[in-house]
Structures are given as C-alpha cells and as structure tokens.
C-alpha cells in the first residue's frame, strides 16, 4: 500500500521514519532493480507520496475501426481475439459465429486468420483450407465441424513461442477446448494436437484461456476461467508445454478482484518482461434498474432478455491489472475502458472485450511521432443482423499508469533500491510551465552531494526517453555511475507532470 502524506505532516513523519531505517549497505530490504525498466503499475517501488502526487490509471484512446466481420462465415460473434507481432508482420486470430440475440447459434463456429503489415490495415488471406457453404475461398483455419479439432473452436488461443529451445516445427502453440488441450503449428495455419491428453482439467473453460512462455522465469504459464464467487481466474505453470503442468490455483488480488472477470488477457510486458499486465473483461450485471431502461436499444434489450436475462441487463467493459510473480495481481478498480458514449449497440454483454495481446504500431498522429501501443476492442458484438467490429485503441509506451501531480506539486519517494548503470532516463510528460526534478538520498534522508533535487534543473517536455542531468559548481553531468550499487532512495518532484517509467542504463 502506498502511504499518502499531506504537505503539512510529511516533514516530521518522514524524518522520524528515516531515522528508524538502517543505513547498512547490506540492507536486505533494498530492491535491486539493476537496469530494468520500472513502471508504476503497482506500489512495488513507492514508499510515500507527498503533497498532491498521486498514482493514476490512464485510459487508451479510441482510434479507427480496423476490422468489420462482414463475411458470411464471420457473423456477429466476433470475440476471443488474439493479436501478436510476428517479425515484420502482425497476425490476428478471431472467432467467427452468428447468434440470435446473443444465444442461439445460426451457423457453426470457426476460427479465422487476418494479417497486417502495420497492425492498422488488416487483410483476410484466401487460405483455401475449410469449406463454408460450398466454398473454400475464405480465411478459415478451423471449424467446429472438424472431427479432430472442432472442440477448440470456441476458445482457440494461439501464441508465438519465445522459448529458445522450442522446435522450429512447433514455433506456434495454442490452447483450447474444455478441458484445455495443447496444440502446435509450424506456420500458425495448420494445427495439430501436441498430445492426446488435456493439460488442464480443473476449471470452467467457456472463456478465452491463454498461455505463453515466460522469458524471465523460463517456464510456460497458463491462465483459465473458473468460478469463485462469480467468474474468476486460475493459473498454472509447466517446464514443457505438452505435460507436467502444476496444480491450478486461483489468483490473489490487491485490493480486490474488482468484479467478475470474464477473460484475463494477461501478458508479459515486452519492454519490462518481469511485469505481467492483465486486460480482463469485467462482467457486471446490476439487474433491471431504472438506468437499464435508459441504456441503448431498450426494446431490443427486452427481446434479448426473453432468451436470457443477462443478455438484456449485463454489461462488459475493460479492466487493468498487473503482477510481478504471475499469481498476485494489483487491480485498478476503475474501468480501463468504459462502455463509452455510443448511441447504438453499446452497453451490452459481449461489447468492449479487450483482445489477447499488446502490439507496437506506428502513430497516426504525426509522421515524426514515436510508436505507440495498440490493442483492439470489440464493438456491436452479438447484435442481430449486424456485423461486429474491432476498434483500435492506442496508448503511449509504458503509459498504463503514471505518478501525477498538478501545478501545486508533489513528490514520490521510492523504497530503498540498488541500480546498475550510470545514466537515468525518464518516460514523462509535462506542461510547458510544469516539469520534474530527480534526486538521490541516502537512508538517513540526506541528499547525496551533487545529486539533490536542487542540483537537478527542471525537466520539461514530453518524451519516452529523456536523460536526467544534475548541475553542481556550474558543471552539468548525467553520470550517476558513482552511485550505482549503493542503497539509495529516489526522489521525484513533479509539477503539472506525469511520470510513466524510468530506467538506468550504461
């Protein structure tokens, strides 16, 4: 838990706390961050917030609709989407299906493949593999009519295996079905079972369940749905994909689960793979309330309720959470993506599903703007007679959560840390009048000579990678190598600014 101390009381309380902390350089409580990029998606590094500094959840920005499920084999059941970058291209796996009022299936479920060169414009390759209504001119890779793999077509979830020891013929892997079976592929198109035995049998698998290779811990990790006071998530690990999976355990949450979680969409963050990020779909059913009648399409909502009550009353939206061990997650209680200000087909169950995967794409704001992160959310899903859509949402690199302060100012003081490297870089944003200063202090609260807040000229602008400099005796330096290996505390002072991440480097 982050301690929040007011400006009035901070100096006295903080001075006392510092006196009680050992200055021993071998303090076992010091966090060795080495040269990792660190984000503020939890309270792991934060000891205290002073003044008006606060930790805030930032929200992705809706961009263009990048995909419309308007082919006969696709229908309105566009859900359980997986997107990942594969070399210079992007792959999107998505479920096709058509449903009457969200429940009754009008044709078989299929899984399809779309490809892109930029993550924005998507194409359907004509694969010629699966017949649909008398033709193989489509991008279908799997159908529930398949006698061997049809069982996975509801929740097929592939990934690109980053295990350095993985066979080239098994470069792509996936899990699916209920119970969960392992699948392998050499090209991401033709799939087969890795084993005739399921790898996970305990759970409720009617959801998007997923797996990946954890590059930091050197193991496979999987997440799947189970019920515990509503929809919840379990996890398991294995040193080999097709067998030897650990006993599933429920996730732990701080401060709480934040509601029922329909999907999990957990992934290691590429720029800081020691941190797992989760983008689950929160399932919220408040029943029939006065507000329900004012949600879009009340008459149609009533019609859906005649088949299943939740089809008229339940709502789905995006949530955000993070973990440093894969099992215990810090959950932000507020919605990451709200259902939104749309007058049709919104605020329904099945809408606003966040995809599995987070990819880097070029910015569409300006030619010289840095790359950004993209994710894709469903719109108009399960609406009778209408195609579903995928809308791209963008976020700055590392921009999920920030330490923010208004012009009145605030400070963040870190827990005791060690670092390696000699230069400090910030991912930050400020107004023209605001900014950030950075200082080092020892365990007694004394500023380190030449590296105090007052030695740091105000840093202002907007950058993914701004070097921190200090000025002492009219000499400007960015070299902090003499501090590396020592136990210190970082102090960030902010005015009308956001700090997203920092990183020490050589």
C-alpha positions as CSV (number, residue, x, y, z in Angstrom):
1,X,0.0,0.0,0.0
2,X,1.3,3.5,-0.9
3,X,1.5,5.8,2.1
4,X,0.0,9.2,1.3
5,X,1.2,12.0,3.5
6,X,0.0,15.6,3.4
7,X,2.4,18.5,2.9
8,X,1.8,19.7,6.5
9,X,2.7,16.5,8.3
10,X,5.2,15.0,5.9
11,X,8.4,16.6,7.0
12,X,8.1,15.5,10.7
13,X,6.8,12.0,10.0
14,X,9.2,11.3,7.2
15,X,12.2,12.5,9.2
16,X,11.3,10.1,12.0
17,X,10.8,7.2,9.6
18,X,14.2,7.8,8.1
19,X,15.9,7.7,11.4
20,X,14.5,4.2,12.0
21,X,15.8,2.8,8.8
22,X,19.3,1.3,8.8
23,X,21.9,2.8,6.6
24,X,23.7,-0.5,6.3
25,X,24.7,-1.0,2.7
26,X,23.7,-4.7,3.0
27,X,20.1,-3.9,4.0
28,X,18.2,-7.0,2.9
29,X,15.0,-4.9,2.2
30,X,16.6,-3.0,-0.6
31,X,15.1,-3.7,-4.0
32,X,17.7,-4.5,-6.7
33,X,16.3,-3.0,-9.9
34,X,19.6,-3.4,-11.8
35,X,18.9,-1.8,-15.3
36,X,15.3,-2.9,-15.6
37,X,12.7,-0.5,-16.9
38,X,10.3,0.1,-14.0
39,X,6.7,1.2,-14.3
40,X,4.3,2.4,-11.7
41,X,1.6,-0.1,-12.3
42,X,1.6,-1.1,-8.6
43,X,3.1,0.2,-5.4
44,X,6.2,-2.1,-5.5
45,X,8.7,0.8,-5.6
46,X,6.7,3.5,-4.0
47,X,7.3,4.3,-0.3
48,X,5.5,7.5,0.1
49,X,3.6,10.1,-2.0
50,X,3.9,13.7,-0.7
51,X,1.8,16.7,-1.3
52,X,-0.6,16.2,-4.2
53,X,1.3,13.4,-6.0
54,X,-1.0,10.5,-6.8
55,X,-1.0,7.3,-8.8
56,X,-3.5,7.5,-11.7
57,X,-4.8,5.0,-14.2
58,X,-4.6,6.3,-17.8
59,X,-7.0,5.2,-20.4
60,X,-6.3,4.2,-24.0
61,X,-7.5,6.5,-26.8
62,X,-10.1,5.1,-29.2
63,X,-8.9,5.2,-32.8
64,X,-10.2,3.9,-36.1
65,X,-12.3,0.8,-36.7
66,X,-9.8,-1.7,-38.2
67,X,-12.0,-4.7,-38.8
68,X,-15.6,-5.5,-39.6
69,X,-16.9,-9.0,-39.5
70,X,-19.0,-8.8,-42.7
71,X,-18.2,-12.1,-44.4
72,X,-20.8,-14.8,-44.3
73,X,-18.7,-17.1,-42.1
74,X,-18.0,-14.4,-39.6
75,X,-21.3,-13.1,-38.3
76,X,-21.8,-11.0,-35.2
77,X,-19.9,-13.3,-32.8
78,X,-16.5,-11.6,-33.0
79,X,-14.9,-12.4,-29.7
80,X,-11.8,-14.0,-28.2
81,X,-9.4,-12.2,-30.5
82,X,-5.6,-12.8,-30.3
83,X,-3.1,-10.4,-31.9
84,X,0.7,-10.6,-31.9
85,X,3.6,-9.4,-33.9
86,X,5.5,-12.0,-35.9
87,X,8.7,-10.5,-37.3
88,X,7.7,-7.6,-39.6
89,X,4.0,-8.7,-39.8
90,X,1.1,-9.0,-37.5
91,X,-1.3,-11.9,-37.0
92,X,-4.9,-11.7,-35.8
93,X,-6.8,-14.9,-34.8
94,X,-10.5,-14.3,-34.3
95,X,-13.7,-16.4,-33.8
96,X,-16.5,-16.2,-36.3
97,X,-20.1,-17.1,-35.4
98,X,-23.6,-15.7,-35.8
99,X,-26.1,-15.6,-32.9
100,X,-29.7,-14.7,-32.4
101,X,-29.9,-12.3,-29.5
102,X,-26.6,-13.4,-28.3
103,X,-27.6,-17.0,-27.5
104,X,-28.9,-19.2,-30.4
105,X,-26.2,-20.2,-32.9
106,X,-27.1,-19.6,-36.5
107,X,-24.1,-21.4,-38.1
108,X,-21.0,-23.3,-36.9
109,X,-18.2,-21.5,-35.1
110,X,-15.0,-21.0,-37.0
111,X,-11.6,-19.6,-36.2
112,X,-10.0,-17.3,-38.8
113,X,-6.7,-15.6,-39.6
114,X,-6.2,-12.0,-40.6
115,X,-2.8,-10.4,-41.4
116,X,-1.3,-6.9,-41.4
117,X,1.9,-5.1,-42.2
118,X,1.2,-2.3,-39.7
119,X,-1.4,-3.5,-37.2
120,X,-3.9,-1.0,-38.6
121,X,-4.9,-2.2,-42.0
122,X,-5.9,-5.9,-42.0
123,X,-6.4,-8.4,-44.8
124,X,-8.0,-11.8,-45.0
125,X,-5.7,-14.3,-46.8
126,X,-7.5,-16.7,-49.0
127,X,-6.3,-20.0,-47.4
128,X,-8.5,-22.5,-49.2
129,X,-8.5,-24.9,-46.3
130,X,-12.0,-25.1,-44.9
131,X,-15.3,-25.3,-46.8
132,X,-18.1,-23.0,-45.8
133,X,-21.4,-23.1,-47.6
134,X,-19.8,-24.9,-50.6
135,X,-16.7,-22.7,-51.0
136,X,-13.1,-22.7,-49.7
137,X,-12.5,-19.1,-50.7
138,X,-12.0,-17.9,-47.2
139,X,-9.5,-17.3,-44.3
140,X,-10.9,-20.0,-42.0
141,X,-8.2,-22.2,-40.3
142,X,-10.5,-24.2,-38.0
143,X,-14.2,-25.2,-37.9
144,X,-16.2,-26.8,-35.1
145,X,-17.3,-29.5,-37.7
146,X,-13.7,-30.8,-37.8
147,X,-13.7,-34.3,-36.3
148,X,-10.2,-33.8,-34.7
149,X,-10.0,-30.2,-33.6
150,X,-13.6,-28.9,-33.7
151,X,-13.8,-28.8,-29.9
152,X,-11.3,-25.9,-29.7
153,X,-13.3,-23.5,-32.0
154,X,-15.0,-21.7,-29.2
155,X,-11.9,-20.6,-27.3
156,X,-8.8,-21.2,-29.5
157,X,-5.9,-19.0,-28.2
158,X,-2.5,-19.2,-30.0
159,X,0.8,-17.6,-29.2
160,X,4.3,-17.3,-30.7
161,X,6.6,-19.4,-28.5
162,X,9.6,-17.4,-27.3
163,X,11.2,-20.5,-25.7
164,X,14.8,-20.5,-27.2
165,X,14.7,-24.3,-27.0
166,X,11.4,-24.7,-28.8
167,X,11.5,-26.7,-32.1
168,X,11.1,-24.7,-35.3
169,X,8.3,-27.1,-36.2
170,X,6.4,-26.0,-33.0
171,X,7.1,-22.3,-33.3
172,X,3.4,-21.6,-32.8
173,X,1.5,-23.0,-29.9
174,X,-2.1,-22.7,-28.6
175,X,-4.5,-24.0,-26.0
176,X,-8.2,-24.5,-26.4
177,X,-11.2,-26.7,-25.6
178,X,-12.6,-27.7,-22.3
179,X,-10.7,-29.3,-20.7
180,X,-7.7,-27.5,-22.3
181,X,-5.6,-29.3,-24.9
182,X,-2.2,-28.2,-26.2
183,X,-1.8,-27.6,-29.9
184,X,1.2,-26.9,-32.1
185,X,1.9,-25.5,-35.6
186,X,4.9,-24.7,-37.7
187,X,3.2,-21.9,-39.7
188,X,0.3,-20.7,-37.5
189,X,-2.2,-22.0,-40.1
190,X,-2.1,-25.8,-39.9
191,X,-2.6,-27.1,-36.4
192,X,-2.5,-30.4,-34.6
193,X,-2.7,-31.7,-31.1
194,X,0.6,-31.8,-29.2
195,X,-0.8,-34.7,-27.1
196,X,-4.0,-36.7,-26.9
197,X,-4.3,-35.8,-23.2
198,X,-5.5,-32.5,-21.9
199,X,-3.1,-30.3,-19.9
200,X,-5.7,-28.6,-17.6
201,X,-8.8,-30.3,-16.5
202,X,-10.0,-28.3,-13.4
203,X,-11.9,-25.2,-14.4
204,X,-14.8,-23.7,-16.4
205,X,-13.3,-23.1,-19.8
206,X,-16.1,-21.2,-21.6
207,X,-13.9,-18.2,-22.0
208,X,-10.7,-17.1,-23.6
209,X,-8.0,-19.1,-21.8
210,X,-4.4,-18.5,-22.8
211,X,-0.7,-19.5,-22.4
212,X,2.7,-18.1,-23.1
213,X,6.4,-18.6,-22.5
214,X,7.7,-16.6,-19.5
215,X,11.2,-15.4,-20.6
216,X,12.2,-14.3,-17.1
217,X,11.3,-17.4,-15.2
218,X,12.0,-19.8,-18.0
219,X,8.6,-21.6,-17.9
220,X,5.2,-21.8,-19.6
221,X,2.4,-20.0,-17.9
222,X,-1.3,-20.5,-18.5
223,X,-4.5,-18.7,-17.3
224,X,-8.0,-20.0,-17.4
225,X,-11.5,-19.4,-16.2
226,X,-13.0,-20.9,-13.1
227,X,-15.8,-19.8,-10.7
228,X,-15.2,-18.5,-7.2
229,X,-17.9,-16.1,-6.1
230,X,-18.6,-15.5,-9.7
231,X,-16.2,-15.6,-12.7
232,X,-12.6,-15.8,-11.7
233,X,-9.1,-16.8,-13.0
234,X,-6.8,-19.7,-12.2
235,X,-3.1,-20.1,-13.2
236,X,-0.7,-23.0,-13.7
237,X,2.9,-23.4,-14.9
238,X,5.0,-26.0,-16.7
239,X,8.6,-26.5,-17.9
240,X,7.3,-28.3,-21.0
241,X,4.2,-27.2,-22.9
242,X,2.5,-30.6,-23.5
243,X,2.7,-32.0,-20.0
244,X,3.8,-31.5,-16.4
245,X,1.5,-28.7,-15.6
246,X,1.2,-27.6,-12.0
247,X,-2.0,-27.8,-10.0
248,X,-4.2,-24.8,-10.9
249,X,-4.5,-22.1,-8.2
250,X,-6.7,-19.0,-8.0
251,X,-5.1,-15.7,-8.5
252,X,-4.7,-13.3,-5.5
253,X,-5.8,-9.7,-5.8
254,X,-4.9,-6.4,-4.2
255,X,-7.1,-4.6,-3.1
256,X,-9.7,-6.9,-4.5
257,X,-10.8,-8.6,-7.8
258,X,-12.8,-5.6,-8.9
259,X,-15.8,-7.6,-10.0
260,X,-16.3,-10.8,-12.0
261,X,-13.6,-11.3,-14.6
262,X,-14.8,-13.0,-17.8
263,X,-11.5,-13.1,-19.7
264,X,-8.0,-12.5,-18.4
265,X,-5.8,-11.3,-21.3
266,X,-2.6,-11.5,-19.2
267,X,0.7,-11.0,-21.0
268,X,4.3,-10.2,-20.1
269,X,5.0,-6.6,-21.0
270,X,7.7,-6.6,-23.7
271,X,9.5,-3.5,-22.5
272,X,9.6,-4.8,-19.0
273,X,9.0,-8.6,-19.1
274,X,9.4,-9.1,-15.4
275,X,6.0,-7.4,-15.1
276,X,2.8,-9.1,-16.3
277,X,-0.1,-6.9,-17.4
278,X,-3.7,-8.1,-17.5
279,X,-6.5,-6.6,-19.5
280,X,-9.5,-8.7,-18.4
281,X,-13.1,-8.2,-19.4
282,X,-15.1,-7.2,-16.3
283,X,-18.6,-8.8,-16.3
284,X,-21.1,-6.6,-14.5
285,X,-24.8,-7.4,-14.1
286,X,-26.7,-5.0,-11.9
287,X,-30.0,-6.4,-12.9
288,X,-33.1,-4.5,-14.0
289,X,-32.7,-1.0,-12.6
290,X,-34.2,2.4,-13.6
291,X,-31.0,3.1,-15.5
292,X,-31.3,-0.1,-17.5
293,X,-34.3,1.3,-19.4
294,X,-32.1,4.3,-20.5
295,X,-29.3,2.2,-22.0
296,X,-29.2,1.9,-25.8
297,X,-32.0,0.0,-27.5
298,X,-34.3,-0.7,-24.6
299,X,-36.9,-2.6,-26.8
300,X,-34.2,-4.8,-28.3
301,X,-32.7,-5.3,-24.9
302,X,-36.1,-6.6,-23.7
303,X,-36.2,-9.0,-26.6
304,X,-32.8,-10.4,-25.7
305,X,-33.8,-10.8,-22.1
306,X,-36.6,-13.2,-23.1
307,X,-33.9,-15.7,-24.2
308,X,-31.5,-14.9,-21.4
309,X,-32.0,-12.3,-18.7
310,X,-28.3,-11.3,-18.7
311,X,-28.4,-10.5,-22.5
312,X,-30.6,-7.5,-21.5
313,X,-29.0,-6.5,-18.2
314,X,-25.3,-7.5,-18.2
315,X,-22.6,-5.1,-19.4
316,X,-18.9,-5.9,-20.1
317,X,-16.0,-3.4,-20.0
318,X,-12.2,-3.4,-19.9
319,X,-10.2,-3.6,-16.7
320,X,-6.4,-3.3,-15.9
321,X,-4.2,-5.2,-13.5
322,X,-0.5,-6.1,-13.1
323,X,1.7,-8.7,-11.4
324,X,5.4,-9.3,-10.6
325,X,5.1,-13.0,-9.9
326,X,2.2,-14.1,-12.1
327,X,-0.1,-15.1,-9.2
328,X,-0.7,-11.9,-7.2
329,X,-2.2,-9.1,-9.1
330,X,-2.7,-5.4,-8.3
331,X,-6.1,-4.5,-9.7
332,X,-7.2,-1.0,-10.5
333,X,-10.9,-0.9,-9.5
334,X,-11.9,1.8,-12.1
335,X,-12.6,0.7,-15.7
336,X,-9.7,0.9,-18.0
337,X,-12.1,1.2,-21.0
338,X,-15.7,2.3,-20.3
339,X,-18.6,1.1,-22.5
340,X,-18.5,4.6,-24.0
341,X,-20.6,7.3,-25.5
342,X,-22.2,5.4,-28.3
343,X,-25.9,5.6,-29.0
344,X,-26.3,2.1,-30.7
345,X,-25.2,-1.4,-29.9
346,X,-23.2,-0.3,-26.8
347,X,-23.5,-1.1,-23.1
348,X,-24.4,-4.8,-23.9
349,X,-22.9,-8.0,-22.8
350,X,-20.2,-9.1,-25.3
351,X,-19.2,-5.5,-26.0
352,X,-15.8,-4.0,-25.1
353,X,-13.9,-7.2,-25.0
354,X,-10.1,-6.4,-24.9
355,X,-8.1,-8.7,-27.2
356,X,-5.3,-11.0,-26.1
357,X,-2.0,-9.3,-26.9
358,X,-0.4,-5.9,-26.9
359,X,1.4,-4.7,-30.0
360,X,3.6,-1.8,-31.1
361,X,2.4,0.2,-34.0
362,X,3.3,3.5,-35.7
363,X,1.5,6.6,-34.5
364,X,-1.2,8.0,-36.8
365,X,-1.0,11.5,-35.2
366,X,2.1,12.7,-37.0
367,X,4.9,11.3,-39.2
368,X,7.5,12.1,-36.6
369,X,5.5,10.9,-33.6
370,X,7.0,7.9,-31.7
371,X,5.5,4.4,-32.0
372,X,2.6,3.6,-29.6
373,X,1.0,0.6,-28.1
374,X,-2.2,-0.8,-29.7
375,X,-4.9,-3.0,-28.5
376,X,-8.3,-3.9,-30.1
377,X,-11.7,-4.0,-28.6
378,X,-15.0,-5.4,-29.8
379,X,-17.9,-3.2,-30.8
380,X,-21.5,-4.1,-31.7
381,X,-20.9,-7.7,-30.9
382,X,-23.8,-10.2,-30.8
383,X,-26.3,-7.6,-32.4
384,X,-28.9,-9.3,-34.6
385,X,-28.4,-8.7,-38.3
386,X,-25.3,-6.5,-37.8
387,X,-21.6,-7.2,-38.2
388,X,-19.3,-6.9,-35.2
389,X,-16.3,-4.5,-35.3
390,X,-12.8,-4.2,-33.8
391,X,-11.7,-0.8,-32.9
392,X,-8.0,0.0,-32.3
393,X,-7.1,1.8,-29.0
394,X,-3.7,3.4,-28.5
395,X,-1.6,4.3,-25.5
396,X,1.9,5.7,-25.2
397,X,4.7,3.4,-24.4
398,X,4.6,2.4,-20.7
399,X,1.6,4.7,-20.4
400,X,-0.8,2.5,-18.4
401,X,-0.3,4.2,-15.0
402,X,1.5,7.3,-14.0
403,X,2.6,9.3,-11.0
404,X,0.9,12.6,-11.5
405,X,0.9,15.9,-9.7
406,X,-0.9,19.2,-10.5
407,X,0.9,22.5,-10.6
408,X,0.7,22.8,-6.8
409,X,3.2,19.9,-6.8
410,X,4.0,16.7,-5.1
411,X,6.8,14.2,-4.6
412,X,7.3,10.5,-4.9
413,X,10.0,8.9,-2.6
414,X,11.0,5.3,-3.5
415,X,11.6,2.4,-1.3
416,X,15.4,1.6,-0.8
417,X,16.8,0.4,-4.1
418,X,20.0,-0.5,-5.8
419,X,20.7,0.1,-9.5
420,X,23.3,-0.6,-12.2
421,X,24.3,1.7,-15.0
422,X,25.4,5.3,-15.0
423,X,22.6,7.2,-16.7
424,X,18.9,7.7,-15.7
425,X,16.2,8.0,-18.4
426,X,12.6,9.1,-17.8
427,X,9.4,8.5,-19.8
428,X,7.4,11.5,-18.8
429,X,5.1,14.3,-19.9
430,X,4.6,17.8,-18.6
431,X,3.1,21.2,-19.4
432,X,5.3,24.0,-20.6
433,X,5.3,25.5,-17.2
434,X,5.5,22.3,-15.2
435,X,8.2,19.6,-15.0
436,X,10.1,17.0,-13.0
437,X,13.2,17.0,-10.8
438,X,15.0,13.9,-9.6
439,X,17.3,13.5,-6.6
440,X,19.1,10.7,-4.7
441,X,19.3,10.5,-1.0
442,X,20.8,8.1,1.5
443,X,19.0,6.0,4.1
444,X,19.1,8.9,6.6
445,X,17.3,11.2,4.3
446,X,20.4,13.2,3.4
447,X,20.6,14.3,-0.2
448,X,23.7,12.9,-2.0
449,X,26.1,15.7,-2.9
450,X,25.7,16.7,-6.5
451,X,22.5,14.7,-6.9
452,X,19.9,16.6,-4.9
453,X,16.6,17.9,-6.2
454,X,18.1,21.4,-6.1
455,X,21.0,20.1,-8.3
456,X,18.6,18.9,-11.0
457,X,17.3,21.6,-13.4
458,X,13.6,21.3,-14.1
459,X,13.0,18.7,-16.8
460,X,10.0,19.7,-19.0
461,X,8.6,18.4,-22.3
462,X,7.1,15.1,-23.4
463,X,9.5,12.2,-24.1
464,X,9.7,8.5,-24.0
465,X,13.4,8.7,-23.2
466,X,14.7,11.9,-21.5
467,X,18.1,11.8,-19.8
468,X,18.3,13.2,-16.3
469,X,21.0,15.8,-15.6
470,X,22.4,17.5,-12.5
471,X,24.3,20.7,-12.2
472,X,26.8,21.4,-9.4
473,X,29.5,24.0,-9.3
474,X,28.5,25.1,-12.8
475,X,29.2,21.6,-14.1
476,X,26.4,19.6,-15.8
477,X,26.5,15.9,-15.6
478,X,24.3,12.9,-16.4
479,X,26.7,10.4,-14.9
480,X,25.4,8.7,-11.9
481,X,27.8,5.8,-12.1
482,X,29.4,6.6,-8.7
483,X,26.1,5.9,-7.1
484,X,25.5,2.5,-8.7
485,X,25.4,-0.4,-6.3
486,X,24.7,1.8,-3.3
487,X,21.4,1.6,-1.4
488,X,19.6,4.8,-2.1
489,X,16.1,6.3,-2.4
490,X,14.9,8.1,-5.5
491,X,13.0,11.4,-5.0
492,X,10.8,12.7,-7.9
493,X,9.3,16.1,-7.6
494,X,6.5,16.8,-10.1
495,X,4.5,19.9,-11.1
496,X,1.8,19.5,-13.7
497,X,3.5,16.4,-14.9
498,X,3.2,12.6,-15.3
499,X,6.0,10.1,-14.8
500,X,5.3,6.8,-16.5
501,X,8.6,4.8,-16.1
502,X,12.3,5.2,-15.6
503,X,15.4,3.1,-16.4
504,X,19.1,3.2,-15.6
505,X,21.5,2.3,-18.4
506,X,25.2,2.3,-19.1
